[in-house]
Amino acid sequence: MERRAFLRASVLSVGGLGAVAAGAREASASEPLRVQVLMFDGVEEQDWAAPVEVLGMAGGAITTTLVTTGRPGVVTCNFGSRVEVARGWSPREADVLVVPGGGRYTDPAGPGVRRLMADREFLRRLAGVDALRVGICTGVMVLAAAGVTAGRNATTHSAAKADLAARGATVVNARVVDDGDLITGGGVTSGLDVALWLVERFVGAKTTQRVETILEYERRGTVWRA
């Protein structure tokens, strides 16, 4: 099955949480789900590291690549961690694009999501991405600034929910909100739960349970689904 058709079919899952729609295949090592995680100055360490670790534990069925929003280089995270990112963002090479949060949301001049929200060219590119878009914490507000969440069900960090609603989203007070081709997560640690849901949605419950066991972590809250 062609990748885009697979992604669309997975939205129409039947038979309970994590089931794949009739006729759709699960992600596999022979044709893995390609996930890109956007990295930028001010990104929250937990927001990107948690999904990378969880998705990596899914084995070869999911590949995860860190990408910068521009040219490859060193990214300085919110608490000073420096990460060398070898690849720039290439939207055509991703089935899923993860946008983490980070930076002081109340400081529009500082590094982090506020800087991305002010970058019109970046937002234009983000709005045109043909991939499942995933926002974590205040990373959801970057998607909102690009117009992605308007008229959609979504969640974000508690401090930004009013702004999310003001930008036209229907705010759902849930840990993870799956609105088909848009998945959003709440506060900082929700990246764990969002990533585990991606594993369940595209690989299956058995693998997800194994990852939870290795992490010694049990997911919080219910995944809200449209």
C-alpha positions as CSV (number, residue, x, y, z in Angstrom):
1,M,0.0,0.0,0.0
2,E,1.3,3.5,-0.9
3,R,2.5,5.4,2.2
4,R,-0.1,8.2,2.1
5,A,-2.9,5.7,1.6
6,F,-1.6,3.8,4.6
7,L,-1.5,6.9,6.8
8,R,-5.1,7.9,5.8
9,A,-6.4,4.3,6.3
10,S,-4.9,4.2,9.8
11,V,-7.1,7.1,10.7
12,L,-10.1,5.0,10.1
13,S,-9.1,2.3,12.6
14,V,-11.7,-0.3,13.6
15,G,-12.1,-2.9,16.2
16,G,-10.8,-0.8,19.2
17,L,-7.8,1.3,20.0
18,G,-4.7,0.7,18.0
19,A,-6.5,-1.5,15.4
20,V,-5.5,-0.8,11.8
21,A,-8.3,-0.2,9.3
22,A,-9.4,-3.1,7.1
23,G,-7.1,-3.4,4.1
24,A,-4.4,-1.3,5.8
25,R,-1.0,-2.7,6.8
26,E,0.9,-2.1,10.0
27,A,4.3,-0.4,9.8
28,S,7.1,-2.9,9.5
29,A,10.8,-3.2,9.2
30,S,10.4,-3.7,5.4
31,E,8.5,-0.5,5.1
32,P,8.9,1.5,8.3
33,L,7.0,4.6,9.4
34,R,9.4,7.5,8.8
35,V,9.3,10.1,11.6
36,Q,11.1,13.4,11.7
37,V,11.5,15.4,14.9
38,L,12.0,19.2,14.4
39,M,14.9,20.6,16.4
40,F,15.5,24.3,17.1
41,D,17.2,26.6,19.6
42,G,15.2,26.6,22.8
43,V,13.6,23.2,22.2
44,E,12.6,21.5,25.5
45,E,14.8,18.5,26.1
46,Q,12.0,16.2,27.3
47,D,9.8,17.1,24.4
48,W,12.1,15.7,21.8
49,A,14.0,13.1,23.8
50,A,11.0,11.2,25.0
51,P,9.5,10.5,21.6
52,V,12.9,9.6,20.2
53,E,13.5,7.0,22.9
54,V,10.0,5.5,22.8
55,L,9.8,5.3,19.0
56,G,13.3,3.9,18.9
57,M,12.2,1.0,21.2
58,A,9.6,0.1,18.6
59,G,12.3,-1.5,16.6
60,G,12.8,-1.3,12.8
61,A,9.1,-0.6,12.2
62,I,9.7,3.1,12.9
63,T,12.7,5.2,12.0
64,T,13.2,8.5,13.7
65,T,15.4,11.3,12.5
66,L,16.3,14.6,14.1
67,V,16.1,17.5,11.7
68,T,16.7,21.2,12.0
69,T,14.3,23.8,10.8
70,G,17.0,25.1,8.5
71,R,20.5,24.0,7.8
72,P,22.2,21.2,9.8
73,G,24.1,22.3,12.8
74,V,24.2,22.4,16.6
75,V,21.0,23.2,18.5
76,T,21.0,24.6,22.0
77,C,18.1,23.2,24.0
78,N,16.1,25.0,26.7
79,F,18.3,23.9,29.6
80,G,21.6,24.3,27.7
81,S,22.1,20.8,26.2
82,R,23.8,21.1,22.9
83,V,22.8,18.6,20.2
84,E,24.5,18.2,16.8
85,V,21.7,17.7,14.2
86,A,23.1,16.3,11.0
87,R,20.1,16.8,8.7
88,G,17.9,19.7,7.7
89,W,14.2,19.4,7.4
90,S,13.0,17.5,4.3
91,P,9.2,17.3,4.5
92,R,9.0,14.9,1.5
93,E,11.0,12.3,3.5
94,A,8.6,12.0,6.4
95,D,5.4,10.2,7.1
96,V,5.1,11.9,10.5
97,L,6.4,15.3,11.6
98,V,6.8,15.9,15.3
99,V,7.0,19.5,16.5
100,P,8.2,19.7,20.1
101,G,7.7,22.7,22.4
102,G,10.3,24.7,24.3
103,G,11.5,28.2,25.3
104,R,9.7,30.6,27.6
105,Y,6.2,30.8,26.0
106,T,5.6,34.3,27.6
107,D,8.8,35.7,26.0
108,P,8.2,36.4,22.3
109,A,11.8,37.6,21.9
110,G,13.5,34.6,23.3
111,P,14.5,31.3,21.6
112,G,12.0,28.5,21.3
113,V,8.5,28.2,19.8
114,R,7.8,31.9,19.8
115,R,10.6,32.4,17.3
116,L,9.2,29.8,15.1
117,M,5.7,31.3,15.4
118,A,7.1,34.6,14.0
119,D,8.8,33.0,11.0
120,R,6.3,33.4,8.2
121,E,8.3,31.3,5.6
122,F,8.7,28.5,8.1
123,L,5.0,28.5,8.9
124,R,4.1,28.5,5.2
125,R,6.2,25.4,4.7
126,L,4.7,23.8,7.8
127,A,1.2,24.4,6.6
128,G,1.9,22.6,3.3
129,V,3.4,19.4,4.8
130,D,1.8,16.2,3.5
131,A,2.4,14.2,6.6
132,L,0.7,13.4,9.9
133,R,1.6,16.4,12.1
134,V,2.2,15.8,15.8
135,G,2.5,18.7,18.3
136,I,3.8,18.2,21.8
137,C,3.3,20.8,24.6
138,T,3.7,24.3,23.2
139,G,4.9,22.8,19.9
140,V,1.1,22.6,19.2
141,M,1.1,26.4,19.2
142,V,3.6,26.4,16.2
143,L,1.1,24.2,14.3
144,A,-1.6,26.7,15.4
145,A,0.3,29.6,14.1
146,A,0.6,27.8,10.7
147,G,-3.2,27.4,10.7
148,V,-3.1,23.6,11.1
149,T,-5.3,23.4,14.2
150,A,-8.0,25.8,13.1
151,G,-11.4,24.0,13.4
152,R,-9.7,20.9,14.8
153,N,-9.7,19.1,18.1
154,A,-6.4,19.7,19.9
155,T,-4.7,20.1,23.2
156,T,-1.5,21.8,24.5
157,H,0.2,22.9,27.6
158,S,-2.2,24.3,30.2
159,A,-0.6,27.7,30.0
160,A,-1.3,28.0,26.2
161,K,-4.8,26.5,26.0
162,A,-6.5,29.9,25.9
163,D,-4.3,31.0,23.0
164,L,-5.0,27.7,21.2
165,A,-8.7,28.3,21.5
166,A,-8.2,31.9,20.3
167,R,-6.6,30.6,17.1
168,G,-9.7,28.6,16.3
169,A,-9.1,25.1,17.7
170,T,-11.6,23.2,19.8
171,V,-9.6,22.6,22.9
172,V,-9.9,19.2,24.5
173,N,-8.7,18.7,28.1
174,A,-7.0,15.4,27.4
175,R,-3.5,14.2,27.7
176,V,-3.4,13.1,24.0
177,V,-5.8,14.1,21.3
178,D,-6.0,12.2,18.0
179,D,-7.9,14.1,15.4
180,G,-7.0,11.9,12.4
181,D,-4.1,13.4,10.6
182,L,-3.3,15.7,13.6
183,I,-2.2,14.4,17.0
184,T,-1.5,16.8,19.9
185,G,-0.2,16.3,23.4
186,G,-0.5,18.4,26.6
187,G,2.3,19.3,29.0
188,V,6.0,18.5,28.9
189,T,5.9,14.8,29.7
190,S,3.1,14.1,27.3
191,G,5.7,13.3,24.7
192,L,5.9,9.9,26.3
193,D,2.2,9.3,25.9
194,V,2.0,10.7,22.4
195,A,4.9,8.5,21.2
196,L,3.4,5.4,22.8
197,W,0.1,6.2,21.1
198,L,1.9,6.4,17.7
199,V,3.5,3.0,18.3
200,E,0.1,1.5,19.2
201,R,-1.6,3.2,16.2
202,F,1.0,2.1,13.6
203,V,2.7,-0.9,15.0
204,G,0.2,-2.5,17.5
205,A,-0.7,-3.0,21.1
206,K,1.7,-5.9,21.6
207,T,4.8,-3.8,20.7
208,T,3.5,-0.9,22.8
209,Q,3.1,-3.0,25.9
210,R,6.6,-4.3,25.4
211,V,7.9,-0.7,25.2
212,E,6.0,0.3,28.3
213,T,7.6,-2.6,30.1
214,I,11.1,-1.7,29.1
215,L,10.5,2.0,30.1
216,E,8.8,0.9,33.4
217,Y,6.2,3.6,32.5
218,E,2.4,3.4,32.2
219,R,0.6,5.9,30.0
220,R,-1.4,8.6,31.7
221,G,-4.9,9.5,30.7
222,T,-7.1,8.4,27.9
223,V,-6.3,9.0,24.2
224,W,-9.2,11.2,23.0
225,R,-10.2,10.3,19.5
226,A,-12.4,12.1,17.0
